[in-house]
Amino acid sequence: MILTRFYHWYERQIEKSLLISAIILYLQIPHSLWAFQCIYGEGFMHHNIATDFLLYGIDTLELIPIIGVTSSLIILIRKKRVK
């Protein structure tokens, strides 16, 4: 009974949480593009491949949560439209 109420509350809140996460992650996209340009272009810290990877290459890992959060939001929006 308590768990059921919690699950219903959590389901109502998950959309807001995903939306906030999506906004934060989408704000990272320009930064990731800038980092990509720094690695392969004339970035100001383009001196050492190890430094480049540690400072900029790890940004590509943000693509995984961006895809996951976007997929989850699409599923929630579709589920709301069906109701």
Backbone torsions as a table, in degrees:
resi	resn	phi	psi	omega
1	MET	NA	-50.0	178.2
2	ILE	-67.1	-40.9	178.6
3	LEU	-64.2	-38.5	179.1
4	THR	-62.4	-44.3	178.0
5	ARG	-63.6	-40.9	178.2
6	PHE	-62.4	-44.6	-179.6
7	TYR	-62.2	-39.6	177.7
8	HIS	-66.0	-42.2	177.9
9	TRP	-63.2	-45.6	-178.5
10	TYR	-62.5	-39.8	179.1
11	GLU	-63.3	-35.7	177.6
12	ARG	-70.5	-31.8	-177.0
13	GLN	-86.5	-21.4	-174.0
14	ILE	-62.1	-34.9	180.0
15	GLU	-63.8	-42.3	178.5
16	LYS	-64.4	-41.9	179.6
17	SER	-63.5	-43.8	178.4
18	LEU	-64.6	-37.6	179.4
19	LEU	-64.6	-43.9	177.6
20	ILE	-63.2	-44.1	178.0
21	SER	-61.6	-40.9	-179.8
22	ALA	-63.0	-44.6	179.9
23	ILE	-60.4	-45.8	179.9
24	ILE	-62.1	-45.1	-179.3
25	LEU	-67.6	-39.3	-179.8
26	TYR	-67.2	-29.1	175.8
27	LEU	-68.4	-18.3	178.4
28	GLN	-79.8	-16.9	-175.9
29	ILE	-60.6	-47.8	177.5
30	PRO	-60.2	-37.6	177.5
31	HIS	-63.3	-41.3	179.0
32	SER	-65.3	-39.4	177.2
33	LEU	-65.1	-40.0	176.7
34	TRP	-62.7	-42.6	179.3
35	ALA	-63.5	-41.2	178.3
36	PHE	-60.4	-41.2	178.3
37	GLN	-65.5	-37.5	179.0
38	CYS	-65.5	-38.0	-179.2
39	ILE	-70.0	-47.0	-172.5
40	TYR	-102.4	-1.8	-179.7
41	GLY	-117.8	-138.4	-177.6
42	GLU	-108.1	50.6	179.2
43	GLY	-65.6	155.3	-174.5
44	PHE	-74.0	-15.0	179.1
45	MET	-114.4	29.6	-176.1
46	HIS	-88.0	70.6	-176.7
47	HIS	-119.8	-39.9	-172.5
48	ASN	-132.2	132.2	-176.2
49	ILE	-64.8	-34.5	179.0
50	ALA	-67.9	-43.6	177.9
51	THR	-63.8	-43.3	178.4
52	ASP	-58.2	-44.9	-179.6
53	PHE	-64.3	-46.9	-177.4
54	LEU	-65.3	-36.4	-176.7
55	LEU	-85.8	-32.9	-171.2
56	TYR	-123.1	-38.3	-174.3
57	GLY	-63.7	-30.5	-179.2
58	ILE	-67.5	-20.3	177.5
59	ASP	-57.7	-27.8	-179.6
60	THR	-66.7	-19.3	175.9
61	LEU	-66.0	-20.0	178.0
62	GLU	-67.5	-18.5	179.3
63	LEU	-63.3	-34.2	-178.9
64	ILE	-63.0	-52.9	177.5
65	PRO	-67.9	-29.0	177.1
66	ILE	-61.4	-45.8	179.0
67	ILE	-65.1	-43.7	-179.2
68	GLY	-63.9	-46.0	-179.8
69	VAL	-66.8	-41.9	178.7
70	THR	-62.3	-43.6	178.3
71	SER	-61.8	-43.9	179.4
72	SER	-63.0	-41.6	177.6
73	LEU	-64.0	-41.2	178.6
74	ILE	-62.0	-43.0	179.0
75	ILE	-62.1	-44.8	179.5
76	LEU	-64.0	-41.2	179.9
77	ILE	-65.2	-43.0	177.8
78	ARG	-62.9	-39.9	-179.5
79	LYS	-63.8	-38.9	177.9
80	LYS	-67.2	-37.9	-178.6
81	ARG	-68.9	-31.9	-179.5
82	VAL	-69.6	-36.3	-179.7
83	LYS	-68.0	NA	NA
